[in-house]
Amino acid sequence: MPLCVISTSITILQFICVLIAPLFGISIQEAYIPYLINAGKNIVTAYIGLVFIFSLLYIIEHKRIKNVSLGKKIASVLLIPFFLFLSVPMEFVALFTKHVKWSSIPHVDTTSFCDLNDPNDSLYKTQEIRIK
């Protein structure tokens, strides 16, 4: 989270500097075009990096991820960066939010770890049939 907040703060500061650049005699073209090109490069680089990381994750964990089709894996790899980019504003707001209260969320599930790994369980077989 700190890296996200720092990089977001620097981006906002750069944007403010670009907005006020014409007040100091710098033309709009000199200020905005390099900023927009740099911002675009940063976004594309971050997207490609995240796609690479999550592709590598699927390759490493392919034995554990069995019941997901190739199409869903590709879709998730291509869409997960958008999900992560959406978390940036939430993390930034959370940093400055005061009076946060923690409340317990009751969970009533009675499934144990043994139940999850039992291949003879009828629920497990039902889920396996639905997925295939």
C-alpha positions in Angstrom: 0.0 0.0 0.0 2.7 2.6 0.7 4.2 2.3 -2.7 0.7 2.7 -4.2 0.1 5.9 -2.2 3.5 7.3 -3.0 3.2 6.7 -6.7 -0.3 8.1 -6.8 0.8 11.2 -4.8 3.7 11.8 -7.3 1.3 11.4 -10.2 -1.1 13.9 -8.8 1.8 16.3 -8.0 3.0 16.0 -11.6 -0.5 16.6 -12.9 -0.8 19.8 -10.8 2.6 21.0 -12.1 1.6 20.4 -15.7 -1.7 22.3 -15.1 0.1 25.4 -13.8 3.0 25.3 -16.3 1.4 27.9 -18.6 1.5 30.4 -15.7 5.3 30.3 -15.9 5.6 30.8 -19.6 5.8 27.2 -20.7 3.6 26.4 -23.7 0.7 24.0 -23.4 2.3 21.7 -26.0 5.6 21.6 -24.1 3.9 20.7 -20.8 1.1 18.4 -21.7 2.3 16.2 -24.6 5.4 14.8 -22.8 3.3 14.3 -19.6 0.5 12.4 -21.5 3.1 10.3 -23.4 4.9 9.4 -20.1 1.6 8.6 -18.4 0.5 6.4 -21.2 3.8 4.5 -21.2 3.6 4.0 -17.4 0.0 2.6 -17.7 0.9 0.3 -20.5 4.1 -0.9 -18.7 2.1 -1.6 -15.5 -0.5 -3.5 -17.4 2.0 -5.6 -19.3 3.9 -6.3 -16.1 0.8 -7.4 -14.2 -0.3 -9.6 -17.1 3.1 -11.2 -17.1 3.1 -11.8 -13.4 -0.4 -13.4 -13.4 0.5 -15.5 -16.4 3.6 -16.7 -14.5 1.4 -17.4 -11.5 -1.0 -19.6 -13.6 2.0 -21.5 -15.1 3.6 -22.1 -11.6 0.2 -23.1 -10.0 -1.2 -25.1 -12.9 -1.5 -28.3 -10.8 -3.6 -26.6 -8.2 -5.9 -24.7 -10.7 -7.6 -27.6 -12.4 -11.3 -26.7 -12.8 -10.8 -23.5 -14.7 -11.0 -23.4 -18.4 -8.3 -21.9 -20.6 -10.6 -19.2 -21.7 -11.4 -18.1 -18.2 -7.7 -18.2 -17.3 -6.9 -15.9 -20.2 -9.8 -13.6 -19.4 -8.8 -13.4 -15.7 -5.1 -12.7 -16.7 -6.2 -9.9 -19.0 -8.7 -8.3 -16.7 -7.0 -8.6 -13.3 -4.9 -5.4 -13.9 -8.1 -3.4 -14.2 -9.3 -4.8 -10.9 -6.0 -3.9 -9.2 -6.0 -0.4 -10.8 -9.5 0.2 -9.3 -8.0 -0.5 -5.8 -5.6 2.5 -6.1 -8.2 5.2 -5.2 -9.7 3.1 -2.4 -6.2 2.7 -0.9 -5.5 6.4 -1.2 -8.8 7.3 0.5 -8.3 4.6 3.2 -4.9 6.2 4.1 -6.6 9.5 5.1 -9.8 8.1 6.6 -10.2 8.8 10.3 -12.3 7.0 12.9 -12.4 3.6 11.2 -14.3 1.1 13.2 -13.7 -2.6 13.0 -16.8 -4.7 13.2 -17.0 -8.5 13.4 -18.7 -10.3 10.6 -20.3 -13.6 11.9 -19.6 -16.7 9.8 -21.9 -19.7 10.1 -20.3 -22.1 7.7 -19.6 -25.5 9.3 -17.3 -26.8 6.6 -13.9 -28.1 7.8 -10.7 -28.5 5.9 -11.2 -32.3 5.9 -14.5 -31.8 4.2 -12.9 -29.8 1.4 -10.3 -32.4 0.6 -12.5 -35.5 0.7 -13.0 -36.8 -2.9 -15.8 -39.1 -1.7 -18.0 -36.2 -0.6 -21.2 -35.9 -2.6 -20.9 -32.1 -2.6 -17.4 -32.3 -4.1 -18.7 -34.6 -6.9 -21.6 -32.3 -7.6 -19.3 -29.3 -8.0 -17.0 -31.3 -10.2 -19.9 -32.2 -12.5 -21.1 -28.6 -12.7 -17.8 -27.3 -13.6 -17.1 -29.8 -16.4 
